[in-house]
Amino acid sequence: MSITNGTVFMPSVLIFIGIPGLETVQCWIGIPFCAMYIIALIGNSLLLIIIKSEPSLHEPVYIFLAMLGATDIALSTSIVRKMLGIFGFHLPEIYFDACLFQMWLIHTFRGIESGVLLVMALDRYVAICYPLRHATIFTRQLVTHIGIGVTLRPAILVIPCLLLIKFHLKLCRTRLISHTYCEHMALVKLATEDVYINKFYGLLGAFIVGGLDFILTTLSYIRIFTTVFHLPQKEARLKAFNTCIPHICVFFQFYLLAFFSFFTHRSGSYIPSYIHITLSNLYLLVPPFLNPFVYGMKTKHIRDKIVKMFCSKDQG
């Protein structure tokens, strides 16, 4: 319903612009994004099948890896479907409530992924620093409780932010969202009124979920390396270090992309919007795309199972 000066009161439908400045080539940009999604879907599904079918992989670290793979599938699916609708089928409209739901899904899944990376680091910390106590600490019951806690934490923390947007942002300058998905700040910028509460809560939630996880994960790996370097046998040091390599690779690519996306967004007018939006899309799509490759190549048990699977098919 129109008010004055082109403002809209609680619009029921919003419209995605996509990537401003690249509208004429968006259909081509969607091709690599779609390819990344398909590879991520196949790779993570293969990881889940291997972990489920192999009893020797029913250990806490692989259960957490399966949780990471399922989260990656859900995360990439939650954004690619609408993104391809914008790029390839000229379907930019989205209901306001559906937009909020997509935002909740994205923040929840990213929070789950951050939490899983933390508990995987803690699992390696206990396995390397206290190997004799690992089985008694990471019991099946504890792993279940950790999985529930890691899932509920971001899911609950995001809700107040959505309620602020739903009931606090009344007037909008336009229904056009300069993005390919319902990104928090892109939606908040539509408001004509004071949005500092929304911005503050968004930053607070990001710090509680991502910031604390980053700090604790970093401290865990520092403690792991300190312990590994003091092991008397070289073979033991190499074995302990090799078990951490895939987790560290995933950890770095996850947070490096997050930092790049965060700082390009905060740089405002200094960085063109199409760079920020492209990085935001890569920030959400690259980890699900790369994670199966990292764990498939760097984790011996999974690599051997993949080789065995495909070799048996070739022999058949």
N, C-alpha and C positions, 0 to 999 in steps of 0.2 A: 504494500500500500504506500503510495507516494505521499511525502509530507511537504517539504519545501526545499528549494535549491537543489533538487535532484537527489535528496537523501531518501533512504528507504528504511521503513520501520520494521525490524525483525523480518528480513526477507525470507521467504519460504524456499526459494531456489537461488543458488549461487552459480556463477559461471567461471570456469577456469580459462585463463588466457593461454596457459602452457608455458612456453619459454619466450618471454618478450624479446623481440628483435630477431627471432629465428622462426617465426610463424611459417614462412614459406618452405622451410626445409624440415619441419617437425615430423613429417611422415617418414623421412629418411632417418631421422634421429631415433625414431621408435624401433627401427630394425635391430640395432645393436642392443638396445634395452630389452627387447623381446627375446633375443638370442641369449642374453645373460640370464633372463628369467627361466627359460627352458632348460639351460644347462644347470642352473641352481636347483630347479625342481627335480631333474633326473639325478644329479649328484647327491643331493641330500636324501632323496628317496632310497637310493642305493645304499647309503650309509645306514639308514634306518633298517633296511632289510637285512643287511649283513650283521648288524648288532643284535637284532632280534633272533636271527636264525643260528647264531654261533654262541653256544653256552659259555665258552671261554671268555666271551666279551661282556658277560653280565656282571661286570665289576663297576664300582661307583663312577670311575672316570669315564667309562664308555656309556653308562646310563646318562651322565651329564652331557656327553657328546651327542647322544640321541636326542636329548631335550633341546640342545642347540640346533641340531638339524631340523627338528620339527618347527622350532621357532623361526628359523630362516625361511622355511617354506611358507609359513603363515604370513610373515612380514612381507616378503616379496609379492605374494599373491594379493595382499591388501592394497598395494599401490599400483601394481602393473596393470591390473584390469581396467582401472579408470584412466591410467596414463595412456594406454593403447586406444581407449575410446576417444581421448582428446586428439592424439597424434594421427590415428589412422581412419577413424570413423566419424570425426567431427561431432562428437557427443560431449560437449564441455559442461553441460548442466549437471548439477547435483543438488539434491534437497539439503537444506540447512542441517537438519537432524542427522542425515546420512553423512554429511561432512564432519560433524562432531564425532560420530561413531567411527569414521575412518581415522580421525585424529587419535581417538582413544586406542584403537587397534595399533597404530604405528608406535605411539609412545609406550604402550604396554609391552609390545614385542621387543622394542629396543631395550626397555628396562629389563625384561627377562633375559635377553642376550647378555647384557652387561652383568647381571647377577650370576648367570651361568659361568661366565668367564672368571668371575671372582671365586666361586665355589670350586671350579676346576683347579685354580691356582692353590686354594687351600688344601684340596685333595692331594696335589703333588707335594705341597709343603709337609703334610703329615706323612706321606709315603716315603719321602726322602729323609726328613729330619727325625721322624719317629716311626721307622718301618715296622717295628714289632707291635706297635699299638694301632696301626692303621686299620686292621680288620675289626678291632674292638671299638674304634671311634666311629668309623664310617659304616655303621650297620645299615641293613635294609630299611629299618624304621627311620633312622636319621636321614637317609637319602630321600625317603618319601616326604618327610617333613620339610627338608630343604627345598625340594621341588615345589611343594605347595607354597612355602614362604616366598620363594623367588618369583613365583607367578602372581601371588596376591599383592606383593609390595607395590610394583608399578601400577597394577590395575586399579588399586585403591587410591594411590597418590595422584593419579591423573584426573580422577572424578571431580575434585573441587575446582580444578582449572577449567574443565568443561562447563561446570555450573556457573562459574564467573562469566564465561563467554555467553552462555545461554541466557542468563538473567541480568547481567550487568551491562553488556553491550547492547544498547537500544537503537542507536541511530548509526546508519552506515552511509559512507560517501557514495559507494557504488556496490554493485553486486559482483564485480569482476575481481577474481583472485589471481594475482600475478604468480602463479605456480602451477605445478602439475598434480599436486595432491594437497590435502588440507593441512598445511603447515601452520603451526601455532601462531607465529608472528605475522605471517601473511594474512591470516584471518583477523587478528587483532588490529592490524593497520586499517581495516575497513571502517573502524569506529571513528566518529567525530568527537567523542567525549574522552575523558581522561582514562588512559589505559595502563597507568603505572602499576595498578594492583595486578592486572593480568601479566604484565611483563615481569614484575617482581616474583609472582608465584611460579611463573614458567622457569625463571632462573633458579629459584629455590628448589623446585622439583628436579631440575637437571642436576643440581649439585648433590642433592640427597641421593639420587639414583646413580648418576654417572660419575660425579666427582668423588664421592666416598668409595665407590667401587674401584675407581682408578687408583686411588691412594692405597687402599688395602691390597689390591692385586699387585701393585708395584712393590709394596713392602714384603709381600709373600715371596715374590721372585728374588728380591734382594737377599732375604733370609735363606732361600734355597741355594743361591749361588755361593753364599758364604759357607754353607754346610758342605756343598759339593767340592769346593776348592780345598777343604781341609780333610777330604777323604784320603786315606793312605795309599790306596791302590788306583793306578791310572785307569784300569778297566772299569772299576766301580764309578770313577768320576765321569768317564765317557758315557756309560750306560745311564747314569742319573741325568746327565745333561741332555742326552738324546731324547729321554722321555718328556722333557720340557720344551723341546724345540717347536713342535707344532702349536702348542698352547701359546708360546711367546709370539710366534708369527701371527696367529689369529688376533692376539691381544693388541699387537702394534698396528696392524692394518685396521682394526676396528676403531681404535682411539685416534689414530692419525687422521683418518677420514672425518671423524667427528670434530676434531679440532680445526681442520681446514674449513669445514662447513660452518662451524661456529664463528670463526674469526672473519671469514668472508662476509657473513651476515652482519656482524657487528661493525665492519668497516664502512657500511652504508654506501654513500655515493662514490667512494673511492674505487669500488669494484663494480663493473657492469652487472646488472641483475641476471643476465643470461649465464654468467659464470657462476654466480651464487646458486641459481636454481639447478644448473647442471651438476654442480658439486653435491647439492642436496640429494639429487636422485642417485648419484654414484655412491653417496654415503649410505643409502639404504639398500642398494642393489649389489654393490661389489662384495661385501662380506658374505652374503648367502651364495654368491657365485664362486668365491675363492675358497671358502672353508672346506668343501669336500675335496678339493685338490690338495690343500695343505695336509689334511688328516689322511687322505688316501696315499700320499707319497711319503709322508714323514712318520706315520704310525705303522710299525712293522706288522702287527697282528692284522690290521685292516688291509694293509698292502698285500700280505700273503693270501688273505682270504679273497681279495679281488682277483689276483693272479690265478688262484686255484679255480675260481668260478669261471673265468673266461677260458682258461686252458682246458677245463673239462668240456666246455661247450664246443671248442675247436676239435677236440678228439672225438666227440660224439658225431 
